[in-house]
Amino acid sequence: MSATFLEPNEICELTGRKMKSKQIDALRRAGLPFFVNATGHPIVARAIIEGRTAAPPAAPTRTKPVPRLYIGN
C-alpha cells in the first residue's frame, strides 16, 4: 500500500485479529474511523493512529424503530 494507510500487518497488530471481519468488528468497537475496500479489508488512515488529524465522530448505530402506542379512552 502506501504511507497514507496502515499496512495489513499493522491493522492485524492494532486489532489483535487476523480475520478481516473480526478486524472490522474491533475497529468499530474502538471507534476508529475506517473504510472497507473492494476486497472486504478494513483500511485505516495512518494520520488517525498517529494523531495528526482529529477523528470524525463515529457513525451512529442503527436501532430498530420503537412503535408509539396510543391508548385512548
C-alpha positions in Angstrom: 0.0 0.0 0.0 1.3 3.4 0.9 2.4 5.5 3.8 -1.1 7.1 3.8 -2.7 3.9 5.1 -1.8 1.2 7.7 -0.3 -1.9 6.2 -2.4 -5.1 6.7 0.1 -6.4 9.3 -0.3 -3.1 11.2 -4.1 -3.5 11.2 -3.6 -7.0 12.5 -1.4 -5.8 15.3 -3.7 -2.9 16.1 -6.8 -5.0 16.4 -5.3 -8.3 17.6 -7.2 -10.1 14.9 -6.3 -11.8 11.6 -9.7 -12.3 10.0 -10.9 -9.2 8.2 -14.4 -9.4 9.6 -13.0 -9.6 13.2 -10.7 -6.6 12.4 -13.7 -4.6 11.3 -15.6 -5.5 14.5 -12.6 -4.5 16.6 -12.2 -1.2 14.8 -15.9 -0.4 15.2 -15.8 -1.2 18.9 -12.7 1.0 19.3 -14.5 3.9 17.5 -11.7 4.2 14.9 -12.7 5.6 11.5 -12.0 3.2 8.6 -13.5 2.1 5.3 -13.8 -1.3 3.7 -12.1 -1.7 0.3 -13.4 -3.8 -2.6 -11.8 -7.0 -1.2 -13.5 -6.5 2.1 -10.4 -5.5 4.1 -10.6 -2.5 6.5 -8.5 0.5 5.5 -7.3 2.9 8.3 -5.6 6.2 7.6 -2.2 6.4 9.3 -2.9 10.0 10.3 -5.7 8.9 12.6 -3.5 6.5 14.5 -0.6 8.9 14.7 -2.9 11.7 16.0 -2.2 14.1 13.1 -5.8 14.7 12.5 -9.0 14.7 14.5 -11.1 11.6 14.1 -14.6 12.3 12.8 -17.4 11.3 15.1 -18.3 7.6 14.8 -21.3 6.8 12.7 -24.5 6.3 14.7 -25.5 2.7 15.2 -28.8 1.7 13.7 -31.5 0.6 16.0 -34.9 -0.8 15.3 -37.7 1.8 15.4 -39.8 1.7 18.5 -43.5 1.9 17.7 -45.5 4.6 19.5 -48.6 3.2 21.3 -51.8 5.2 21.6 -54.0 4.2 24.4 -57.2 6.2 24.0 -60.3 6.5 26.2 
